[in-house]
Amino acid sequence: MARGAKKAAVEAGPVEGPWELPDGWRWERLGALADFVNGAAFKPTDWHQDGVPIIRIQNLTNPLRAPNRTRRQVDEKFRVCEGDILVSWSATLDVFTWRGHDAWLNQHIFKVCNIREGIEKRYLLHLLKSEVDVLRRSEHLHGSTMLHINRGPFLAHPVPLPDLEAQRRIVARIDELFDEIDDGERHMHLAFAAMNVYRPALLNTAVNGGLPAVERPSDPVIDQAEAAEEWPTEALGALLLDGPQNGLYMPQSAYGAGVPIFRIDDFQAGSARPATALRRVEVSPGVAATYALRPGDIVLNRVNSRSHLGKAFLVRDQHAPALFESNMMRFRLREDMHPAFVEMFLRSGRGRAELTKNAKDAVNQASINQKDVQNTRVPTPPLAQQLEIVEAVALREQEADVLSECLAAASAGASALRQSILAAAFRGDLVA
């Protein structure tokens, strides 16, 4: 069937929608409201260092991503100008307003043009955002590896349409409510940024004695700031019962079954995967005993990029039994040193700076050795004060975790709230 015949088929016949509309509204097909032009098929061989930018889906989802460019001449119908509405109908299903310079449109994206008389542009923008979400959850979504909506069902999809004046009132109300959500999201982004600053600041404050202790009725509260002035420091090597010990090197062929083993990507500073989630390696009982981790050990990485060098975590019950790989070190502390306090110090800015101050740089990575670890100066307050600090930090980190979860839920709720507003708008429930 020719394109004109397809378009006529889309626009022909009465349109029925899934619910009853308010008086003065009618159902229309999307294809009757505007033209939807699919982008050109650009190949990697068309890409150049200069020329006209090409709008791909990745440039819509991440406007900061540098576009590919082309010197190829294509039909002007594929030109996108600032303010054009674009609909991504494959992989990422969403609607965007283009805010960049003139560019060519890539395939898998519709450009909305020739909007019909009596259709408010921003009404159509909001309508598309709502209906693409509906189509995303419908039987018209196809594909397993790359989800997409076929052009025919997209153009034939029924949408509600009031008169022009009602469209403008709806748009004004949607924009008003969305502005309130935008303001809330700005505050959430500020809160997320503050949390990213708070956590490292918490550690630095704690290991410098500036964190108030957790109040317990049976114990006197220790003034940590005053006590910190009297804290001695010792070389970490003098505080150890065992280590530092480098980990085990095994070829890839040895991995599969056997004993769990920590690798460099299995932990971040302060946290690690449980032993049940680790890869396994076949070793002899003697090797397993030599490189076994047990609760209370501290593991840190000795080879990594500068930004991650020296990351440390405290081995807890869920991490054992397990071994540790060769790009890590393991050590055990004397009984008068609380492992959580020392691990906390090593994660702090002050501790990492001390630990890595003599790191050796190589191509794309840096390293520390056992001597660097042994020479690291660690504050040594009395064990009771160490315990107070550990408890105080744990309490505040739990509070921070709860707040982060609330912020994440609120952020997800904001997206759902937008869709709820759109759904109410196009049922006729948002304005009189």
N, C-alpha and C positions, 0 to 999 in steps of 0.2 A: 504494500500500500504506500503511495506517495506521501510525503510529509504533509502536504496540504490536505489530503484526504484524512490522514490521521488526526489532524487538528480539527477538521470538521466533525469527525466522529466523536472527539472529546467534547465539543461544544454543543452537539446536537442532543435533543431530547430533554425531558424534565429531569430535574435533579432532586433527589431525596436525601435527607440527612438523618443522622441517628437520633435526633431529638426535635421537639417542637420549638420553633423559634418565636421570639416576641413579635407582636404586631409590627408590620412595616419592614421586617427582615425577610431575606430570602436565601435559599441555598444556591451556590454557584460552584462550578468546578474551578480548581486552581488554574487550570490552563486557560480559563476564560478571563482571568483578571490581568494577565500580562503575558509577555513572551519570555520563555525560559531557554536561553541559548547555552548549549553545552560548549565547553572550552575546546581549544585545538589540541591535537595529539602531538605534543612535542617529544622528541626523542633525546637521549643524552648526547647524540651527535649534533643536535641543534644548539647545545649550550656553549656559551663563550664567556670570556672574562668581561666583555663590555657588551653594549647593546641595550635593548629594552628588557626590563625585568619580566619574569614569568611568575604568575601567581599560582603556586601549588598549595595543596591543603596545608602543608607544614608552615607556609607563610601566613595562613589565616589563624592557625592555632597558636603560633608563636611569631608575632609581628616583628620581633627583634632578629629573627633568623634571616640572614642575608639571602636574597633570592638568586636563583639561576638567571642568566641573561641570554639573550639570543639576538643575532643579526638577521634572522630569517624574517622575511616579509609574509605576513598573514592577513587574512580578511579583516577589515576594520570592525566587523561585528564582534570580534574577540577582544577588542580594546576595552579595558576597565578604567574608569575615571573615579576620582575621589567622590565618595557618597553613594556609589553603586551598591546594590544589594546582591550578595553572592550566597548561593546555597550549595553546600558541600553534600553530595548525595552518595558518596562512597567512602568507606573506611570511617572517617569522622563525619557524622551526620549532624549538621548544625547550620546556622544562618549567621551571616556576618555583614557588616557595613565596611566597605573598603575605605581606609584612611590614608593610603599612600599615594605616590605619584602614578601617572598613567602606566599601565602595564598590560601585557597579554595574558589572557586567561587560559589555564591548562585544563585538560579534560578532567572529568569527574566533578566539575563544579558548574553550576548553572549561574549565568548572569541574568538578573531580572531587568527587563527593559520593555519599552512601549507599554507602560502601565495604563490601563484603560481609563477613560474619562469617568469621573465619579468614584475613583478609588484613591483614597488618601495613602501616600507612600508609606508613612510610618505605621498606618493601620496594617498595610500589607506586610511590613517588616515584622510586626508583632504577631500577626496571624501566621506567617510562615514559621516563626520560632515555635509557636504552639503546635502547629500541624505536623512539623517535622518530628517533634517529640511523639505525637500520636502515631505517625507512620513507623517510627522506630520500634514501637511496641505492638505493631500490627502484623498480620500475615503477609504484608507486602515487603517486609524486610527479608532479604535473601543473602546467601553466602555463608561460608563457615570461616574462612581465613580473612576475607575482605567483605564485610557487610555492605550492602548497597540497596537502594530503592530504584526499581526500574522506572523509566521515564513515563510509560503509559499509565500505571497506577498513580504516579505522582500527579500528572496533569489532570487525571480524572477524579482526584480526591475531592469530595464535597466539603465546602467551607461556608461558614455563615457570613452574610453580608447585609449590614444595615444601610440606611441612607448616609450621604456624605456628612451631614451635620452630626449624626450619631457617631460616625467613625471618629470625627474630631474630638468629641467629648470623651469617647473611650480612650483615645490616644493620650489625651491630657491627663486622665485619671491614672492610666498605666504608668506614664512617665513620672507622675507625682509619687506613686507608691514605689516605683523602682528607684527613684532618687533617695527615698528613705532607706531602702535596702542597701543601696550603694554607700550611704553614709555609715550604716552599721558595719558593712564589710570593711570600710576603711579603718574603723576602730578595731575590728578583729585583726586586720593585717598589722596594725600597730602593736596589738597585744601579742601576736605571734612573734614579731620582731623583738619585743621586750622579753619574751620568754627565752629567745635565743641568746640574749645578753645576760639574763638572770642566772641561768644554770652555771656558766663558767664563773660569773661573779660570786655565786654562792660558794663554790669550791675555794676560790681565792680568799674570800673573806674568812671561811672556816679555818683554813690552814694557817692563816695569819692571826687567829685568835679573836676575830671581830664578830663572831656569831654567838648570840646569847644561847645558853644551854637550855635543854628541855627541862622545865620545872617538874620536879617530882616531890611530893609532900614529905617524903621520908628523908630526903637528902638536901643539904645546903646547895644553893645555886652558885656555880663557880663563875667568877668574872673572867671570861676567856681573854678579853682584850688586855686586862691587867696581867693575867697569868702568862700571856704570850711573850711579854717583855722579858720574862725570866726563862723561857724555853731554851734549852741548849740545842745544838744541832750536832749530829754525828754522821760520819760517812756510812752509807747504807751497808757497805761490806762488813762493818763492825756490828750490825744488827741482825746478821743472818745466822741461821742454823745450818742452812744448806744452799749451795748455789753461789752465784748465778750459773746456770747450766744451759748450754745451747741445746736445741731440740734435735729431733731425729730426721735424717734425710732418707727418703725411700723413693725408688723410681715409680713412675706411673703404673707400671705393670704389676706392682705389688698391691694396688688399691682394688677394692671390691668387697671382700669379706674380712672378718677378723675383728680387731679392736678399734673403737672410735678414735679419731685423731683430729686435733684442732689444726686448721690451716689459717693462713693470714686473713682470709675473708670471712672467717667464722666468728669474729668478734670485733667489736668497736670499743672505744674507751668506756669502760664501766659496765659493759654488757656482752653477753656471748650466747651462742646457741646452746641448747641442751645437748648432752652427749648422744641422745637418741636421734638427733638430726644431723649428725656428723657423718662424713665418709669414713670408711673402714679400711684397715690395712693389715696384711698378714705379717706377723712378727713372731719371733721365738719368745717363750716365757721370760727368758733373761732380759731381752731387749725391752719387753713390755714393762718389766719391773724397773728398769733403769730410767725410762722416760714416762713413767706413770704420774699423772696429776692426782692430787688429793685436795679435799676442801681445806682452805686456808692458804694454799699456794697463790703466788702472784705471777701472772704471765704477762710479758710485754714483748712487742715486736722489735727486733733489732735491725731490720732492713726494710725500708719503705720509702715512699716519697717524703720530703721534708715535713709536709703538713700532717702526716699520719705516723711519723717515726716516733717510737716510744709509747704508742697507745698501750694501755694496760687494763687488765681485768682481774678481779679476785675470783678464784675457783670456789664454787659453792657445790652443794650436794648434787644439783642437777647437771653439773658439768663433768662428773666423774662416774665411772672410770673412763679415762681417755688418755691419749698420748698428746705430744705437741711437736710440731714440725721444726725444721732446722732454722727457719728465719725468725724464731722466737727464743726467748729465754724464760727460765722458771727459777724462782727462788722461794725459800721458806724463812720465816722470821723467828726471832727469839720470842719467848713467852711474854716478855714485858713490852712488846710492840703489838698493837692491834692491827691485824692485816688490813682491815677496812680503812683505817686511818692512813696507813702508808699508801695503799692503792689510791685513796682520795687525793693525797698529796701529789702523787705522780701524775694524776689526771689534771691537776690544777695548772694554771699558767706558770706559776712560780716553779712547780715541780718539773714540768716538761722542759722549761728553759734550763733548769739545772741538769736534768738528765741528758739533754741533747747538746749541751754547750760545746762539746768536743766532737760532735758527729763528723764523720768523714763523708764528703760528697763524691758521688760518681755519676755516670750518665743516667739521668732520670730517677735517681734514687740516692739515699743517704743511709749511713749505718752507724750504729754504736756497738761497742764491744763490752766484754765483761768488766774491764777496768773502768770504763765510763760509768757503768752501773754501780760498781763498788765505791767509786769516788763521789757519787751523788750525795750531797748533804741533805739530811732529812731532819726536821724538827722532832724533838723527843720529849714532849710533855709527859707527865706521869700517866700511867695506864688509865686511871680513873678519868682524867681529863680527855684522853683520846676517846674513851667510850662516850663521854658527854657530847663531844663534837660529832662523832659518828651518828649518834641518835638524833642530834639536832639537824644534821644535813639530811638524814633519811626522812625525817618528818617533813621537811620543806620540799624535798624532791617528790614525795608522795603528793603533797599539795599542788606542786607544779604539774605533775602528771594528770591530776584530776582537772585542773584548769585547761591544760592542753586538749584533753578529751572533750571538754565542754566547747572549746573554741572550734575544734574539728567538727563536732556535731552541729554547731551553729552555722558553720560555713556550708556544710552539706544541706542544712535546712534552708539556707538562703536561696539555693538553686531550686529546691522543691517549692519554696514559697513563690518564686517568680512564675513557675509553671502553674501553680494554683491560681495566681492572679490572672494569668492569661486565659486559663480555662473558664474562670468566672466571667471575664470580659466577653468572651465569644459565646457564652450562654445567654448573655444579656443581663447578668446579675451585678455588674460593676457600677453601672450608671443607670439613672432612670430613663 
